[in-house]
Amino acid sequence: MNTKEIMDLDKKYVMQTYGRQPLALEKGSGAVVWDVEGKSYIDCVAGIAVNNVGHAHPKVVEAICKQAKNLIHTSNIYYTEEQVTLAELLAEVSPHDKAFFCNSGAEANEGAIKLARKHTGKGEIITMKNSFHGRTITTITATGQTKYQKNFGPLTPGFSYVDYCDVEAAADAITDNTAAVLVEPVQGEGGVIVPPKDYLKELKAVCHENDVLIIFDEVQTGFGRTGSMFASQTFDVTPDITSLAKAIAGGFPMGAVLASGEVGETFEPGDHAATFGGSPLACAAAKASINVTLEENLLEKSRENGAYFKAKLEAIKDKNDVVVDVRGIGLMLGMELNFQCGELVDKMRENGIIVNCTAGNVLRFVPPLLISREQIDTVTSVLEEVLQDY
Ligand SMILES: *Cc1c(COP(=O)(O)O)cnc(C)c1O
């Protein structure tokens, strides 16, 4: 089918929840994707920070094929070697020692919230304005942006919101009934907002002084995006609970809740479950993807190529008044413009680069971590050229 035919069928048969680009993708390899007309694009979206190990990585493909031939799914009322060895690997690479497996970021945050409520015996959760935590009723409630909540009330009780990067506001919002503070170590959907260096450390201190848990939503920042396996390591702050999804299984759908010590011992049989959570197929994909991240030094690449990419974006900013800000860490970069960036995204795409616009006027660059310097050069030179029109 060509792009037009696919778009027509979508319109007819798929609920129109997405503001989609007029682009139908068919295959990918590394940091490149191809549309159904055969045109290639450098991928600075990576399925929104999902394809961290690139598209069609042979080791991930092999792990999925091999596992699919053995056992795709079984119930969590049975054990599998794939699930326990993935949990062991996560304990090795993360600051935590226990995992619960689910299927998405929203589900991971739901699990994290349940865990915090049960562990503390308290109900209230403090989250940040401008945050993003998912699209279920409870996670749109956690998301501190009314545009995601409108039309979907009543919302889940027990949530309050404070400004991101404001430790004092969080301290003031804590009550005797506060279970946890839920925070993205770097706000993603909100426009790639990197907090000041000590913010997360101070926030954790305030939480612990008040017997409140701190949860990091690392759904977007996890698995090398900020230059370490987890942003908690980049910022050198260990939360009580971490929620994960997006890049965890190289593009295969999966989520996880990680916790340490007593917090990780809270759930008992019957407390929480997911039919598909931690299926052998998802776990095989996740193990392969995490091992590729380690073996191919993708954390170092994220740091080094991220710094290279950011410097090039900063050079563009210096020459263009329409660029308000360049920010980010590792390969999670944002360029804030003084205009809505939808049309610029179209022009980039027409020139063979896919990039995403978030928060209305922020170009978000979250490419596969194995993107090459040559590919980065192509992206920034196209961007520079396209910006001439503004
Ligand atoms: C994408 C995202 C989510 C939601 O993940 P889904 O898999 O779409 O449910 C939650 N939190 C953050 C920080 C995200 O970036």
The ligand as an ORCA input file, in Angstrom:
! r2SCAN-3c Opt
* xyz 0 1
  C       6.019      8.071     27.533
  C       5.987      8.358     28.980
  C       5.047      7.754     29.835
  C       3.926      6.893     29.321
  O       4.373      5.704     28.738
  P       3.336      4.787     27.920
  O       4.150      3.568     27.600
  O       2.916      5.566     26.725
  O       2.201      4.505     28.826
  C       5.153      7.973     31.185
  N       6.112      8.767     31.683
  C       7.030      9.379     30.909
  C       8.080     10.222     31.526
  C       6.989      9.207     29.536
  O       7.873      9.828     28.752
*
